[in-house]
Amino acid sequence: MSMFRSKKLDLGGFVNIKVIRDHTKRKVFEQNETERQALRYIIRNTLLPQRARAQAQLQLSQMHCYTRPTQIKNRCIAGGKGRGVFRDFRMARYQFRMHALAGQLPGVKKASW
């Protein structure tokens, strides 16, 4: 969505449209997270009147899909791949191997026994 895309991207590494879109989704989610949590709390609170809960549910359903946490996909910061990504390093398997063999990842070394 171009309406969410920032003018200046603070991305490092490989950049393609999927990486840009994922970056946009992360930014939009971060901006709207507190509002979503508040609406979800209102919806689940059974002590509140039914009308207020229904209005909160309507507001939540009308929020943009980029505000949902399920829209965010872990992508490799070096290559942009979406599969085989290690969460701790945010790198795909192959990129992780190349960076580890080059000694660019602190605390990671090739196993030998």
N, C-alpha and C positions, 0 to 999 in steps of 0.2 A: 504494500500500500504506500503510495507516494505521499499521502498526507502525513504519515508517521516518520518517513525517512528524514534523517537529519542532514543538514547541509554539509557538515564536515564529519567524516567517519573516523573514529579513533581505533582503527583496526591495524593489526600488525600481521605480517605473514601473507599467505595466499588470499586473494580476494576474487570471488566470482559472485554471481547473483544470489546463489544459495547462502553464501556466507553473509552477504549484505542483508538478506531477508532475515536470517537467524539473528543477526546483530540487532536489527530493527525490532524483532519480536522481544528480545531480551530487554531492550530499553523501554518499550511500551509496557511490558509486564511489570518492570520495576517501578514505573511511574504510577501504575494503577493498582498495585498490590494491596495497599492499605484500604482503598475503597472497596475492592472485592472482598477482603476479609471482613470489613464492617457489614457489608450487605449479607454475607453468608452467616454472620453471627445473628443478625436480625431475623433471617429466615428460620434459623434453628431454634431461636428462643421462643418457647411455647407460652411464656408469660405475657408476651406482647399481643395486642389485638390482631385478629386474623387479617384485617384490612391492611395494616402496616406491613405485615409479613408478605402479603400478596404483592404490594407495591414494590417491596425490596426484591422480590423474586422477578418481577417484570423488569426492573432496572438492571438486574444482573443478567437476565437473558438478552437484553438489548445492548449490552456492552460488546465492544468489538472482540473478534475471536483472538486477536493478538494479545489480549489481556489475560488469556488463560495460560496456566503453567504447563499444560499438556502440549502446547504449540511449540515449546522450546525443545530443540534437538541438540544433543551434544555433537559438535563438529570439531574436526581436527583444526588446530590453529595454524599448523604449518602447511597442510595440503587441502583443507576444506572438505575432506571426506566425511560422510555421515555414518559409516559403519566401521566396526572394529576400533572404536575409540576408547582409550584408557581414560577413565574419569580423573584419576589423580594427576595426570600429566596433560590432559586434553589434547592427546595426539593419537593418530591412527597407528596401527601396529608397525607398518613399514617405516613411517617417520620416526617413531619411537626407537626402532632398531638403529636407524641411521644416526640419530642424535646421540644415542647411548654409545655406539661404537666410536663416534668422534669425540666422546668425552664431554659433551655439552650439557648433560643432565647430571646435576650434583647428586652423589650418593648412589648412582647406578653404575654397575660394572658387570661385565660378562661373567657368567657363572663358570666355574671350573672346579672339578673335584677329582 
